Amino acid sequence: MEVKAVTRYVRMSPQKMREVARQIQGLGASHAVAVLGMVPRKSARLIEKTLKSAIANAENNKKLKVENLIVKEAVAGAGPTLKRFTPKARGSAGPILKRTCHIRVVLTDNSPK
């Protein structure tokens, strides 16, 4: 049975988020939380928050045990980009792209249903 949690409109680029999300794919849920606790990056805290939400969904909504849960996928997709401008030389303007992303964590317990 699969359980998921989604965090949307996170103010960080998806590229930075994906570097950390790749590290936990295929790990057990409790082991993944421990790994993310040791990674010294902002993206690790945000993914950890989403992972804990998915674990809580599994426990409370689907009545699954944490020991059996495996991270099936941890994905950071692109969200909308905020477009801003900064002044440049000779009266021109340079673009600033403030990127956002959506984090999706899917847990499974490998039971056929």
N, CA and C atoms as an extended XYZ file, in Angstrom:
339
Properties=species:S:1:pos:R:3:atomname:S:1:resname:S:1:resid:I:1 pbc="F F F"
N         0.841       -1.170        0.000 N   MET     1
C         0.000        0.000        0.000 CA  MET     1
C         0.893        1.243        0.000 C   MET     1
N         0.529        2.213       -0.784 N   GLU     2
C         1.331        3.428       -0.909 CA  GLU     2
C         0.696        4.577       -0.139 C   GLU     2
N         1.549        5.375        0.479 N   VAL     3
C         1.128        6.566        1.207 CA  VAL     3
C         2.017        7.705        0.735 C   VAL     3
N         1.424        8.893        0.539 N   LYS     4
C         2.248       10.002        0.063 CA  LYS     4
C         1.979       11.265        0.863 C   LYS     4
N         2.932       12.175        0.772 N   ALA     5
C         2.797       13.511        1.345 CA  ALA     5
C         3.424       14.484        0.362 C   ALA     5
N         2.827       15.666        0.237 N   VAL     6
C         3.287       16.669       -0.717 CA  VAL     6
C         3.432       18.010       -0.004 C   VAL     6
N         4.556       18.658       -0.233 N   THR     7
C         4.765       20.035        0.217 CA  THR     7
C         4.917       20.882       -1.036 C   THR     7
N         4.090       21.921       -1.144 N   ARG     8
C         4.074       22.705       -2.372 CA  ARG     8
C         4.601       24.114       -2.132 C   ARG     8
N         5.093       24.712       -3.205 N   TYR     9
C         5.552       26.102       -3.239 CA  TYR     9
C         6.676       26.378       -2.233 C   TYR     9
N         7.653       25.497       -2.173 N   VAL    10
C         8.812       25.693       -1.305 CA  VAL    10
C         9.762       26.656       -2.005 C   VAL    10
N        10.238       27.689       -1.274 N   ARG    11
C        11.074       28.716       -1.888 CA  ARG    11
C        12.534       28.282       -1.950 C   ARG    11
N        12.793       27.270       -2.755 N   MET    12
C        14.145       26.800       -3.000 CA  MET    12
C        14.149       26.169       -4.379 C   MET    12
N        15.275       26.234       -5.063 N   SER    13
C        15.314       25.707       -6.417 CA  SER    13
C        15.201       24.184       -6.396 C   SER    13
N        14.522       23.605       -7.375 N   PRO    14
C        14.366       22.151       -7.414 CA  PRO    14
C        15.696       21.421       -7.557 C   PRO    14
N        16.660       22.055       -8.191 N   GLN    15
C        17.971       21.418       -8.373 CA  GLN    15
C        18.643       21.167       -7.024 C   GLN    15
N        18.598       22.144       -6.122 N   LYS    16
C        19.181       21.988       -4.794 CA  LYS    16
C        18.421       20.943       -3.983 C   LYS    16
N        17.114       20.890       -4.184 N   MET    17
C        16.277       19.950       -3.449 CA  MET    17
C        16.515       18.517       -3.904 C   MET    17
N        16.699       18.326       -5.217 N   ARG    18
C        16.885       16.976       -5.771 CA  ARG    18
C        18.155       16.306       -5.262 C   ARG    18
N        19.214       17.099       -5.006 N   GLU    19
C        20.470       16.535       -4.524 CA  GLU    19
C        20.273       15.767       -3.225 C   GLU    19
N        19.421       16.278       -2.358 N   VAL    20
C        19.158       15.613       -1.080 CA  VAL    20
C        18.102       14.527       -1.241 C   VAL    20
N        17.095       14.767       -2.074 N   ALA    21
C        16.014       13.796       -2.234 CA  ALA    21
C        16.524       12.465       -2.794 C   ALA    21
N        17.534       12.508       -3.648 N   ARG    22
C        18.083       11.284       -4.220 CA  ARG    22
C        18.732       10.390       -3.169 C   ARG    22
N        19.210       10.983       -2.077 N   GLN    23
C        19.928       10.228       -1.059 CA  GLN    23
C        19.039        9.271       -0.278 C   GLN    23
N        17.732        9.536       -0.200 N   ILE    24
C        16.874        8.719        0.655 CA  ILE    24
C        16.023        7.719       -0.107 C   ILE    24
N        16.049        7.728       -1.421 N   GLN    25
C        15.221        6.790       -2.175 CA  GLN    25
C        15.679        5.365       -1.920 C   GLN    25
N        14.713        4.493       -1.606 N   GLY    26
C        15.014        3.088       -1.370 CA  GLY    26
C        15.370        2.753        0.067 C   GLY    26
N        15.512        3.753        0.931 N   LEU    27
C        15.844        3.495        2.330 CA  LEU    27
C        14.576        3.224        3.132 C   LEU    27
N        14.744        2.619        4.293 N   GLY    28
C        13.641        2.493        5.227 CA  GLY    28
C        13.268        3.875        5.749 C   GLY    28
N        12.016        4.043        6.150 N   ALA    29
C        11.530        5.369        6.537 CA  ALA    29
C        12.276        5.916        7.757 C   ALA    29
N        12.467        5.092        8.780 N   SER    30
C        13.144        5.579        9.989 CA  SER    30
C        14.623        5.853        9.720 C   SER    30
N        15.238        5.038        8.857 N   HIS    31
C        16.635        5.258        8.482 CA  HIS    31
C        16.769        6.543        7.659 C   HIS    31
N        15.802        6.819        6.793 N   ALA    32
C        15.828        8.032        5.973 CA  ALA    32
C        15.724        9.282        6.844 C   ALA    32
N        14.903        9.225        7.904 N   VAL    33
C        14.790       10.362        8.822 CA  VAL    33
C        16.131       10.603        9.512 C   VAL    33
N        16.820        9.521        9.892 N   ALA    34
C        18.123        9.647       10.543 CA  ALA    34
C        19.161       10.240        9.590 C   ALA    34
N        19.131        9.819        8.333 N   VAL    35
C        20.070       10.342        7.333 CA  VAL    35
C        19.827       11.827        7.118 C   VAL    35
N        18.564       12.224        6.965 N   LEU    36
C        18.247       13.632        6.728 CA  LEU    36
C        18.592       14.502        7.933 C   LEU    36
N        18.546       13.921        9.137 N   GLY    37
C        18.912       14.665       10.332 CA  GLY    37
C        20.382       15.028       10.377 C   GLY    37
N        21.214       14.278        9.651 N   MET    38
C        22.651       14.518        9.656 CA  MET    38
C        23.123       15.395        8.495 C   MET    38
N        22.279       15.637        7.508 N   VAL    39
C        22.672       16.431        6.345 CA  VAL    39
C        22.539       17.921        6.685 C   VAL    39
N        23.622       18.695        6.575 N   PRO    40
C        23.587       20.105        6.994 CA  PRO    40
C        23.101       21.058        5.902 C   PRO    40
N        21.903       20.831        5.394 N   ARG    41
C        21.368       21.692        4.335 CA  ARG    41
C        19.914       22.031        4.633 C   ARG    41
N        19.482       23.189        4.164 N   LYS    42
C        18.099       23.604        4.351 CA  LYS    42
C        17.146       22.641        3.657 C   LYS    42
N        17.535       22.161        2.484 N   SER    43
C        16.669       21.243        1.739 CA  SER    43
C        16.428       19.950        2.509 C   SER    43
N        17.402       19.507        3.305 N   ALA    44
C        17.230       18.290        4.104 CA  ALA    44
C        16.139       18.485        5.154 C   ALA    44
N        16.086       19.670        5.766 N   ARG    45
C        15.047       19.939        6.774 CA  ARG    45
C        13.657       19.916        6.139 C   ARG    45
N        13.532       20.483        4.941 N   LEU    46
C        12.231       20.537        4.278 CA  LEU    46
C        11.774       19.152        3.826 C   LEU    46
N        12.703       18.348        3.316 N   ILE    47
C        12.352       16.988        2.894 CA  ILE    47
C        12.035       16.129        4.116 C   ILE    47
N        12.773       16.340        5.204 N   GLU    48
C        12.507       15.595        6.436 CA  GLU    48
C        11.101       15.886        6.955 C   GLU    48
N        10.692       17.144        6.871 N   LYS    49
C         9.355       17.531        7.302 CA  LYS    49
C         8.281       16.826        6.469 C   LYS    49
N         8.493       16.755        5.158 N   THR    50
C         7.554       16.071        4.278 CA  THR    50
C         7.552       14.570        4.543 C   THR    50
N         8.726       13.991        4.785 N   LEU    51
C         8.834       12.563        5.083 CA  LEU    51
C         8.110       12.220        6.382 C   LEU    51
N         8.275       13.047        7.409 N   LYS    52
C         7.578       12.800        8.676 CA  LYS    52
C         6.070       12.908        8.504 C   LYS    52
N         5.631       13.796        7.619 N   SER    53
C         4.204       13.915        7.324 CA  SER    53
C         3.687       12.647        6.647 C   SER    53
N         4.475       12.087        5.723 N   ALA    54
C         4.079       10.843        5.058 CA  ALA    54
C         4.032        9.683        6.051 C   ALA    54
N         4.972        9.645        6.984 N   ILE    55
C         4.984        8.596        8.009 CA  ILE    55
C         3.749        8.719        8.898 C   ILE    55
N         3.398        9.945        9.278 N   ALA    56
C         2.208       10.172       10.097 CA  ALA    56
C         0.943        9.774        9.339 C   ALA    56
N         0.900       10.061        8.036 N   ASN    57
C        -0.246        9.643        7.226 CA  ASN    57
C        -0.376        8.125        7.215 C   ASN    57
N         0.750        7.431        7.103 N   ALA    58
C         0.733        5.967        7.074 CA  ALA    58
C         0.254        5.398        8.400 C   ALA    58
N         0.729        5.966        9.498 N   GLU    59
C         0.350        5.456       10.823 CA  GLU    59
C        -1.114        5.739       11.146 C   GLU    59
N        -1.538        6.971       10.922 N   ASN    60
C        -2.859        7.385       11.377 CA  ASN    60
C        -3.984        7.069       10.403 C   ASN    60
N        -3.722        7.180        9.107 N   ASN    61
C        -4.787        6.979        8.126 CA  ASN    61
C        -4.865        5.544        7.619 C   ASN    61
N        -3.714        4.901        7.423 N   LYS    62
C        -3.682        3.555        6.837 CA  LYS    62
C        -3.339        2.468        7.852 C   LYS    62
N        -3.030        2.849        9.087 N   LYS    63
C        -2.699        1.902       10.163 CA  LYS    63
C        -1.525        0.997        9.807 C   LYS    63
N        -0.467        1.585        9.238 N   LEU    64
C         0.734        0.831        8.870 CA  LEU    64
C         1.808        1.022        9.930 C   LEU    64
N         2.725        0.071       10.015 N   LYS    65
C         3.824        0.139       10.974 CA  LYS    65
C         5.026        0.835       10.328 C   LYS    65
N         5.699        1.684       11.102 N   VAL    66
C         6.826        2.458       10.583 CA  VAL    66
C         7.983        1.547       10.191 C   VAL    66
N         8.164        0.435       10.901 N   GLU    67
C         9.289       -0.465       10.631 CA  GLU    67
C         9.215       -1.082        9.230 C   GLU    67
N         8.004       -1.203        8.678 N   ASN    68
C         7.828       -1.840        7.367 CA  ASN    68
C         7.877       -0.861        6.202 C   ASN    68
N         7.911        0.434        6.479 N   LEU    69
C         7.811        1.437        5.421 CA  LEU    69
C         9.150        1.671        4.735 C   LEU    69
N         9.093        1.813        3.411 N   ILE    70
C        10.263        2.092        2.575 CA  ILE    70
C         9.947        3.314        1.730 C   ILE    70
N        10.944        4.167        1.530 N   VAL    71
C        10.768        5.353        0.681 CA  VAL    71
C        10.807        4.886       -0.769 C   VAL    71
N         9.637        4.854       -1.408 N   LYS    72
C         9.564        4.418       -2.806 CA  LYS    72
C        10.106        5.498       -3.729 C   LYS    72
N         9.689        6.737       -3.497 N   GLU    73
C        10.224        7.847       -4.292 CA  GLU    73
C        10.192        9.130       -3.484 C   GLU    73
N        11.199        9.944       -3.706 N   ALA    74
C        11.283       11.289       -3.140 CA  ALA    74
C        11.645       12.199       -4.310 C   ALA    74
N        10.701       13.039       -4.707 N   VAL    75
C        10.841       13.821       -5.932 CA  VAL    75
C        10.662       15.299       -5.624 C   VAL    75
N        11.476       16.133       -6.252 N   ALA    76
C        11.318       17.587       -6.170 CA  ALA    76
C        11.088       18.108       -7.579 C   ALA    76
N         9.871       18.524       -7.842 N   GLY    77
C         9.520       19.056       -9.155 CA  GLY    77
C         9.479       20.573       -9.124 C   GLY    77
N         9.561       21.171      -10.284 N   ALA    78
C         9.573       22.631      -10.386 CA  ALA    78
C         8.188       23.203      -10.127 C   ALA    78
N         8.166       24.297       -9.391 N   GLY    79
C         6.945       25.054       -9.166 CA  GLY    79
C         7.009       26.346       -9.967 C   GLY    79
N         6.103       27.272       -9.701 N   PRO    80
C         6.139       28.546      -10.423 CA  PRO    80
C         7.358       29.371      -10.028 C   PRO    80
N         7.866       30.130      -10.973 N   THR    81
C         9.038       30.969      -10.745 CA  THR    81
C         8.618       32.421      -10.584 C   THR    81
N         9.094       33.055       -9.515 N   LEU    82
C         8.841       34.479       -9.312 CA  LEU    82
C         9.878       35.259      -10.106 C   LEU    82
N         9.426       36.189      -10.916 N   LYS    83
C        10.345       36.950      -11.766 CA  LYS    83
C        10.504       38.364      -11.212 C   LYS    83
N        11.751       38.713      -10.899 N   ARG    84
C        12.080       40.026      -10.370 CA  ARG    84
C        13.187       40.632      -11.226 C   ARG    84
N        13.437       41.912      -11.047 N   PHE    85
C        14.482       42.581      -11.820 CA  PHE    85
C        15.385       43.376      -10.897 C   PHE    85
N        16.660       43.449      -11.274 N   THR    86
C        17.638       44.243      -10.546 CA  THR    86
C        18.244       45.258      -11.508 C   THR    86
N        18.544       46.474      -11.025 N   PRO    87
C        19.120       47.482      -11.917 CA  PRO    87
C        20.520       47.095      -12.384 C   PRO    87
N        20.789       47.378      -13.634 N   LYS    88
C        22.110       47.108      -14.229 CA  LYS    88
C        22.665       48.406      -14.799 C   LYS    88
N        23.791       48.308      -15.424 N   ALA    89
C        24.466       49.490      -15.948 CA  ALA    89
C        23.668       50.156      -17.070 C   ALA    89
N        23.816       51.470      -17.171 N   ARG    90
C        23.252       52.288      -18.255 CA  ARG    90
C        21.728       52.189      -18.319 C   ARG    90
N        21.072       52.071      -17.174 N   GLY    91
C        19.619       52.117      -17.134 CA  GLY    91
C        18.908       50.847      -17.526 C   GLY    91
N        19.630       49.769      -17.728 N   SER    92
C        18.962       48.519      -18.100 CA  SER    92
C        18.617       47.724      -16.836 C   SER    92
N        17.950       46.601      -17.036 N   ALA    93
C        17.538       45.762      -15.907 CA  ALA    93
C        17.946       44.323      -16.184 C   ALA    93
N        18.342       43.625      -15.135 N   GLY    94
C        18.714       42.218      -15.258 CA  GLY    94
C        17.710       41.354      -14.512 C   GLY    94
N        17.372       40.203      -15.072 N   PRO    95
C        16.357       39.362      -14.435 CA  PRO    95
C        16.901       38.606      -13.219 C   PRO    95
N        16.029       38.395      -12.236 N   ILE    96
C        16.298       37.513      -11.106 CA  ILE    96
C        15.163       36.500      -11.088 C   ILE    96
N        15.490       35.217      -11.122 N   LEU    97
C        14.485       34.160      -11.097 CA  LEU    97
C        14.485       33.516       -9.717 C   LEU    97
N        13.410       33.722       -8.974 N   LYS    98
C        13.274       33.115       -7.652 CA  LYS    98
C        12.457       31.853       -7.819 C   LYS    98
N        13.140       30.732       -7.825 N   ARG    99
C        12.496       29.463       -8.151 CA  ARG    99
C        11.809       28.847       -6.937 C   ARG    99
N        10.748       28.085       -7.215 N   THR   100
C        10.055       27.323       -6.176 CA  THR   100
C         9.964       25.876       -6.630 C   THR   100
N         9.634       24.991       -5.686 N   CYS   101
C         9.497       23.589       -6.050 CA  CYS   101
C         8.410       22.931       -5.210 C   CYS   101
N         7.993       21.765       -5.651 N   HIS   102
C         7.034       20.925       -4.943 CA  HIS   102
C         7.751       19.634       -4.562 C   HIS   102
N         7.663       19.234       -3.298 N   ILE   103
C         8.298       18.010       -2.814 CA  ILE   103
C         7.218       16.937       -2.667 C   ILE   103
N         7.474       15.745       -3.224 N   ARG   104
C         6.551       14.614       -3.081 CA  ARG   104
C         7.326       13.415       -2.549 C   ARG   104
N         6.856       12.848       -1.447 N   VAL   105
C         7.466       11.654       -0.862 CA  VAL   105
C         6.413       10.559       -0.850 C   VAL   105
N         6.750        9.389       -1.434 N   VAL   106
C         5.845        8.250       -1.476 CA  VAL   106
C         6.476        7.114       -0.691 C   VAL   106
N         5.728        6.584        0.279 N   LEU   107
C         6.174        5.444        1.074 CA  LEU   107
C         5.362        4.213        0.695 C   LEU   107
N         5.965        3.040        0.797 N   THR   108
C         5.263        1.789        0.520 CA  THR   108
C         5.659        0.757        1.561 C   THR   108
N         4.766       -0.215        1.765 N   ASP   109
C         5.107       -1.314        2.669 CA  ASP   109
C         5.192       -2.640        1.925 C   ASP   109
N         5.148       -2.580        0.605 N   ASN   110
C         5.307       -3.750       -0.276 CA  ASN   110
C         4.271       -4.843       -0.034 C   ASN   110
N         3.096       -4.480        0.436 N   SER   111
C         2.040       -5.474        0.568 CA  SER   111
C         1.123       -5.404       -0.655 C   SER   111
N         0.730       -6.531       -1.228 N   PRO   112
C        -0.139       -6.499       -2.422 CA  PRO   112
C        -1.571       -6.126       -2.075 C   PRO   112
N        -2.003       -4.949       -2.553 N   LYS   113
C        -3.396       -4.523       -2.336 CA  LYS   113
C        -3.867       -3.693       -3.479 C   LYS   113
